[in-house]
Each structure stands twice: as C-alpha cells, then as structure tokens.
Amino acid sequence: MAWYAAHEATGMGVPAVVLFEIQMGVENLREKDPLRAAQFDWWAGEIEASGDVVPLNAAAAREAARLLNTLPMEMMADAMIAATASVNGLTVATRNTKHFDKFGVPLVNPFHYHR
C-alpha cells in the first residue's frame, strides 16, 4: 500500500477505540469461525503489544462529546476516533471517509493515496 510505505517511518498510532472495535469483531466471530477469530485475535494482540495504541484520554473524551453533540449515538466510536486524532495532532486514515468528513479532522483514504 503506497500510503503506508510513504508514512511508515513517521510512526503511526492505533486509537484504543479501534482496538476495541477489532476485539468486538473477534468476539463476534469466536463461535461462527474460530480460526478466523484466532487470526484477528493474534493481530489485536500484536497491535496491543506494539506500544502504538493511542489512548482515549480526558481531552479526547471531552472533544468526542463536542463532536458527537448533534449526531446519532451510532457515531460515538467514530467521534472518539476523530477526537483522539484531533487532540494528538494526527490524521485519521480510513477507507470509510464518509463517517469522518463531518468531524473536520485531517483525513486520508490510504486506498486512494497517490504520491
């Protein structure tokens, strides 16, 4: 992936909320597809062990509430991710840019990245 290769040396972080979402996916798969669940669980463990997890701290929690104020609660996780990026001066890298446009944070779709 060109975007990842271009930014790998600058360091990246994974918001704790994203790790939560990954683990929820693992738990949903456990009974249906144990092998796939184990693979995703291993990946989540690698992310956790990397030291690159960006916590949802007090400043991010308050910013998430401000961002979510007039939006449906279904947007809470996305608001927390956007807020984590915002208070840490980071860019949200996601394929799902439509969910993050409304938050006004720096945003990149790494699947449509061109140097």
Backbone bond lengths (Angstrom), bond angles and torsions (degrees), N, CA, C in turn:
res aa  C-N    CA-C-N  psi(-1)  N-CA   C-N-CA  omega(-1)  CA-C   N-CA-C  phi
1 M - - - 1.438 - - 1.527 108.17 -
2 A 1.304 116.71 122.41 1.465 122.49 -173.73 1.522 112.01 -60.88
3 W 1.334 117.65 -41.28 1.460 119.78 -178.34 1.522 110.76 -63.42
4 Y 1.312 117.13 -45.04 1.465 120.94 180.00 1.527 110.62 -61.76
5 A 1.322 116.77 -45.73 1.465 120.95 -179.60 1.525 110.98 -61.31
6 A 1.328 117.26 -37.64 1.459 121.37 -178.35 1.529 112.62 -73.37
7 H 1.328 117.85 -21.65 1.463 120.97 -174.28 1.524 114.67 -118.83
8 E 1.311 117.88 -0.46 1.460 121.48 -175.76 1.527 112.67 -55.87
9 A 1.329 117.90 -41.43 1.462 121.28 -176.15 1.523 112.54 -71.85
10 T 1.330 118.26 -20.48 1.462 120.56 -177.67 1.517 112.39 -80.07
11 G 1.291 116.92 -10.59 1.459 120.60 -179.99 1.512 111.35 85.79
12 M 1.284 115.02 141.39 1.457 121.13 -180.00 1.507 108.65 -135.06
13 G 1.290 115.30 157.94 1.443 120.46 176.88 1.511 110.35 -129.98
14 V 1.295 114.94 154.52 1.461 121.56 176.78 1.523 106.94 -114.33
15 P 1.339 117.81 118.23 1.460 118.47 178.19 1.527 110.98 -59.04
16 A 1.321 116.01 141.98 1.460 120.66 179.02 1.528 111.06 -55.11
17 V 1.329 117.31 -32.41 1.465 120.89 179.14 1.524 110.62 -63.98
18 V 1.328 117.88 -35.64 1.465 120.96 177.43 1.525 109.82 -66.66
19 L 1.330 116.86 -40.93 1.466 119.95 176.79 1.534 109.82 -61.08
20 F 1.313 117.16 -39.88 1.467 121.72 174.55 1.527 110.78 -58.60
21 E 1.340 117.29 -46.25 1.460 120.92 -179.43 1.530 111.50 -63.47
22 I 1.329 116.69 -39.85 1.469 120.34 177.40 1.529 109.86 -62.63
23 Q 1.331 116.40 -45.84 1.466 120.10 -178.72 1.523 111.40 -65.30
24 M 1.322 118.01 -35.40 1.465 120.60 175.10 1.529 109.95 -61.24
25 G 1.320 116.77 -40.89 1.455 120.45 176.34 1.517 111.95 -62.03
26 V 1.332 116.15 -40.70 1.468 120.91 177.27 1.521 109.92 -59.89
27 E 1.324 115.93 -48.09 1.465 119.88 -177.28 1.526 111.21 -64.42
28 N 1.327 117.54 -35.96 1.466 120.89 177.43 1.525 112.04 -67.63
29 L 1.336 117.07 -27.41 1.469 121.67 -179.17 1.525 114.08 -86.87
30 R 1.316 118.20 -20.48 1.476 121.84 -169.52 1.522 113.75 -47.70
31 E 1.305 118.74 -47.94 1.463 120.58 -178.15 1.522 111.98 -83.28
32 K 1.317 117.59 -35.89 1.467 121.65 -176.07 1.523 112.93 -74.05
33 D 1.339 116.26 -40.17 1.462 120.73 -174.01 1.533 108.82 -149.42
34 P 1.349 117.04 77.67 1.464 121.30 -174.61 1.534 114.13 -57.18
35 L 1.324 117.88 -36.95 1.464 119.98 -179.82 1.526 110.95 -65.46
36 R 1.313 115.82 -47.53 1.467 119.68 179.06 1.530 110.26 -64.46
37 A 1.317 117.09 -39.50 1.465 121.11 177.22 1.528 110.29 -59.64
38 A 1.325 116.45 -43.21 1.469 120.59 179.77 1.532 110.84 -63.07
39 Q 1.314 117.40 -38.73 1.468 120.75 179.06 1.526 110.96 -64.82
40 F 1.324 116.62 -46.24 1.469 120.28 178.78 1.525 111.09 -67.80
41 D 1.334 116.90 -34.75 1.461 120.69 178.11 1.527 110.25 -65.15
42 W 1.334 116.58 -39.97 1.468 120.40 176.29 1.523 109.35 -61.15
43 W 1.340 116.90 -46.01 1.463 121.87 179.90 1.527 110.89 -59.77
44 A 1.343 117.18 -44.01 1.460 120.68 178.41 1.526 110.49 -61.41
45 G 1.320 117.02 -39.83 1.463 120.82 176.59 1.514 112.51 -63.28
46 E 1.318 116.60 -37.97 1.472 120.88 176.93 1.528 110.64 -64.37
47 I 1.320 116.72 -41.94 1.466 120.49 177.89 1.521 109.68 -62.62
48 E 1.323 116.17 -46.22 1.470 120.46 -179.94 1.525 111.35 -60.10
49 A 1.319 116.60 -44.17 1.464 121.28 -177.43 1.531 113.15 -72.97
50 S 1.316 117.48 -17.64 1.471 120.92 -175.24 1.519 113.14 -67.45
51 G 1.321 116.99 -22.66 1.465 119.35 -175.36 1.524 112.42 79.27
52 D 1.320 116.78 6.88 1.466 121.22 -178.06 1.523 113.18 -101.21
53 V 1.323 117.36 17.36 1.460 120.41 178.97 1.530 108.02 -84.89
54 V 1.327 115.38 125.09 1.463 121.68 -179.04 1.526 107.73 -94.84
55 P 1.333 117.82 117.46 1.463 119.84 -174.27 1.526 112.87 -72.58
56 L 1.306 114.96 157.15 1.458 121.89 169.97 1.522 105.70 -86.45
57 N 1.319 116.63 92.49 1.459 120.49 -177.85 1.527 110.39 -86.66
58 A 1.324 116.81 -177.22 1.466 121.42 -176.63 1.525 111.73 -60.02
59 A 1.323 117.54 -42.61 1.467 120.69 -179.29 1.532 110.47 -64.00
60 A 1.320 116.74 -41.17 1.473 120.47 178.97 1.523 110.90 -68.85
61 A 1.324 117.98 -37.45 1.459 120.71 178.86 1.529 110.64 -62.89
62 R 1.325 116.31 -42.91 1.463 120.02 179.33 1.523 111.01 -67.86
63 E 1.330 116.85 -40.04 1.468 120.27 178.34 1.528 110.41 -65.87
64 A 1.315 118.05 -38.27 1.465 121.51 177.89 1.527 110.43 -60.55
65 A 1.318 116.78 -41.11 1.473 120.08 178.20 1.522 110.47 -63.01
66 R 1.341 116.65 -40.57 1.467 119.48 177.93 1.526 111.13 -64.64
67 L 1.329 116.82 -42.21 1.466 120.84 -179.13 1.533 111.48 -67.43
68 L 1.311 116.87 -35.86 1.462 121.92 -175.13 1.525 113.12 -84.35
69 N 1.297 117.08 -13.74 1.462 123.56 -170.03 1.522 115.22 -37.59
70 T 1.317 119.79 -50.16 1.471 121.16 -175.67 1.528 112.64 -107.26
71 L 1.307 116.94 9.49 1.466 121.12 -177.34 1.526 110.95 -103.19
72 P 1.334 117.57 162.03 1.472 120.17 177.34 1.531 111.77 -65.64
73 M 1.316 115.68 149.73 1.467 120.85 -179.42 1.531 112.47 -60.57
74 E 1.337 117.81 -21.57 1.465 120.65 177.08 1.529 111.68 -61.15
75 M 1.334 116.42 -16.72 1.465 121.32 -179.72 1.532 112.10 -91.40
76 M 1.338 117.81 5.29 1.460 120.38 -173.76 1.527 113.24 -58.44
77 A 1.312 118.11 -47.98 1.469 119.63 -178.74 1.524 110.61 -61.67
78 D 1.339 117.43 -42.63 1.461 120.07 178.79 1.523 111.26 -64.63
79 A 1.337 116.91 -38.48 1.464 120.17 177.08 1.530 110.73 -63.76
80 M 1.325 117.29 -38.66 1.464 120.63 178.40 1.533 111.19 -66.63
81 I 1.325 116.88 -39.08 1.464 120.76 177.75 1.526 109.87 -65.56
82 A 1.335 116.42 -46.82 1.464 120.79 179.37 1.528 110.78 -61.35
83 A 1.317 116.98 -42.51 1.458 120.91 179.96 1.525 111.49 -65.67
84 T 1.322 116.92 -40.35 1.468 120.74 177.43 1.518 109.81 -59.28
85 A 1.328 116.45 -44.20 1.468 120.42 177.44 1.525 110.47 -64.01
86 S 1.313 116.39 -46.36 1.461 121.08 -175.71 1.529 112.76 -59.30
87 V 1.318 117.05 -50.11 1.472 119.47 -175.62 1.534 112.42 -73.64
88 N 1.328 116.84 -15.45 1.466 120.35 178.92 1.522 112.66 -104.97
89 G 1.336 117.61 5.20 1.459 121.46 179.01 1.518 113.02 66.01
90 L 1.333 117.08 35.15 1.457 122.27 -176.79 1.523 111.06 -108.57
91 T 1.312 115.73 167.25 1.456 123.59 176.43 1.519 108.53 -106.32
92 V 1.318 116.83 137.17 1.461 121.08 175.78 1.525 107.58 -82.47
93 A 1.323 116.64 123.07 1.467 122.54 175.73 1.522 107.05 -106.61
94 T 1.322 115.65 114.40 1.454 120.18 -176.50 1.517 110.62 -155.07
95 R 1.305 115.25 149.48 1.459 120.38 173.06 1.530 109.79 -77.60
96 N 1.321 116.39 -24.16 1.461 122.98 -175.95 1.533 111.03 -93.30
97 T 1.316 116.99 63.89 1.468 120.87 -175.37 1.524 112.87 -66.83
98 K 1.324 118.21 -26.90 1.468 120.04 -178.87 1.529 112.18 -59.61
99 H 1.312 117.26 -34.81 1.463 119.82 -179.83 1.521 112.46 -71.75
100 F 1.326 117.46 -21.88 1.459 120.23 -173.59 1.522 113.82 -106.24
101 D 1.322 118.46 -12.81 1.467 121.79 179.53 1.524 111.91 -53.23
102 K 1.300 116.94 -41.62 1.468 122.61 -174.20 1.523 113.54 -69.54
103 F 1.328 118.20 -12.85 1.459 120.78 -175.89 1.531 113.69 -91.25
104 G 1.320 117.61 -11.78 1.456 120.48 176.62 1.522 114.90 67.85
105 V 1.323 117.70 28.89 1.470 120.94 177.52 1.525 108.70 -101.48
106 P 1.337 117.61 155.12 1.461 118.96 173.83 1.535 109.24 -56.22
107 L 1.315 116.30 136.04 1.453 121.78 -169.28 1.516 110.05 -142.24
108 V 1.330 116.37 139.09 1.460 120.98 174.97 1.521 108.64 -141.74
109 N 1.322 114.99 139.01 1.458 120.77 171.19 1.526 105.70 -96.87
110 P 1.324 118.21 105.13 1.468 120.03 -175.85 1.527 113.08 -65.09
111 F 1.328 117.68 -15.82 1.458 120.68 179.28 1.522 112.03 -83.87
112 H 1.333 116.45 -10.72 1.467 121.24 177.22 1.522 110.91 -120.38
113 Y 1.310 116.32 25.27 1.462 121.75 -178.13 1.525 111.10 -79.92
114 H 1.328 114.95 134.29 1.474 121.37 174.23 1.520 107.34 -131.98
115 R 1.306 115.62 133.61 1.471 119.51 179.92 1.481 111.91 -66.57
